[in-house]
Amino acid sequence: MEKILLINPPTGNYIRDDRCQAPVKYVAILRMPMDLAYMAATLKQIGIICKIKDYPAEKGTIMSFRNDLQEFNPNALVVSTTTPTILKDLKIISLAKKILPNIITIAKGAHVTVKDKEVLEKCPELDIVIRNECELAIQDIAGELNKKNPSLKKITGITFRNKNNIIRNPDRKPLENLDLLPFPARELIKNELYIRPDTKKPQTTIQTNRGCPGACTFCLVKVVSGNKILSRSPINIADEIEECIEKFNIRDFYFRADTFTWDKDWMISVCKEILKRKLKINWCSNSRVNTLDEERIKWMKKSGCWMLGLGIESGNQEILKKMKKGITLKQIEEAVRLCKKHKIKIFAFFVIGYPEDTKETIMDTIKFAKKLNCDFTEFNTCYPYPGTEIYKLGKDKLFSDEKLYGKDQYGASIPSFSLSAEEITLLRDKAEKEFILRPEYIIKTLANISSLREFFSYLKFGIIWFKEKMSQNKTN
């Protein structure tokens, strides 16, 4: 095995971070394909020539995929999948086998982690599924396939086809020391495509830790990363930041973490290391509202944090309990207050159409979102990803798998116990319109714009948003 092609396939512009499979629309940040870049880095360690293609980001087509296969002529293909795009992703794998019959096809992603056997049965052209952690699994696969008499049976964390049999090997143990991983192979991707949505400056992703002790019923973290938090050392994180600055001239970062602020001492140590090295950067990350306090916020701001993503989910306390979110409305308000006090922008995420949601509880959420008045607010519909508790709750009662494929969290794919999918979609659209079109929100947004470039970014977002709403009105 000499060459491997690793792709985000031309099947839809989605964030493919496994736990996050949201479509990239409006102000959503297009993220670099970090998992592919990590896999390429470990493959390079054993002498494999790699090519990374993010077709949606590069505006690539099925025809350009065909051309790449023929020109690069790889021994293996790695495809990053999502639940909304899985059927199309499998067609890409089938196409690869038609073009290169001897190619080894490999799929990764949260969907195939849970539905590994089902997907292999559905797609005879798929050879191997990597479950959960993929960085070292791909290195083991390539190393084994380079042997005279390869045997995949001893590689943990994979499910594979062996003639007419599908074999599921034991789970791979989580990598406890994340510092052992090489830095992602950013030299193989077009870094200029991944930008901050407001300033349009290059922004890259850095994996700081993985895992979350939370019990949210709709979240994929337990499936793909587990409940234990595994963190890189602050020194290792800062080393990667320095490489990004020196080699790629990137100073804007998304710190990918299931909960960046959970471990207070570690988080502050990361901030201190950034300040110690005088790294002039801007960064954003995700947080739970009950892991924020004045001290954390101060250190984050000092070290360059400009925005935090907060999973607020609902404005109704009973729905939050049903979600097992483990937070209160008061904690949400306090976290938002602290961020505003220290001038850290907030990207608030809400879920519309949870199984127990009613029209009244959804209206509570809309009212609460307006009250919080965060800088960016996204209203998603409840999407039951396979492997989550909400999937097990709703399977067969509210939906079948076929209802999920081809749909995503921008339009309801499932009903709640009291509302139809169509009613939920209308309420989600109502939430978005009522939040964005408020005069006080428009004035606040315009007042916080600090450059002409930022102004045109918001203007572009507004034009896209209005065009889509007008199109929806014509359709309805």
Secondary structure, 3 states (H helix, E strand, C coil): CCEEEEEECCCCCECCCCCCCCECCCCCCCCCCHHHHHHHHHHHCCCCEEEEEECCCCCCCHHHHHHHHHHHCCCEEEEECCCCCHHHHHHHHHHHHHHCCCCEEEEECHHHHHCHHHHHHHCCCCCEEECCCCHHHHHHHHHHHCCCCCCHHHCCCEEEEECCEEEECCCCCCCCCHHHCCCCCHHHCCHHHCECCCCCCEEEEEECEECCCCCCCCCCHHHHCCCCCEECCHHHHHHHHHHHHHHHCCCEEEEECCCCCCCHHHHHHHHHHHHHCCCCCEEEEEECHHHCCHHHHHHHHHCCEEEEEEEEECCCHHHHHHCCCCCCHHHHHHHHHHHHHCCCEEEEEEEECCCCCCHHHHHHHHHHHHHHCCCEEEEEECCCCCCCHHHHHHECCCECHHHCCCCCCCCCCCCCCCCCHHHHHHHHHHHHHHHHCCHHHHHHHHHCCCCHHHHHHHHHHHHHHHHHHHHHHHHC
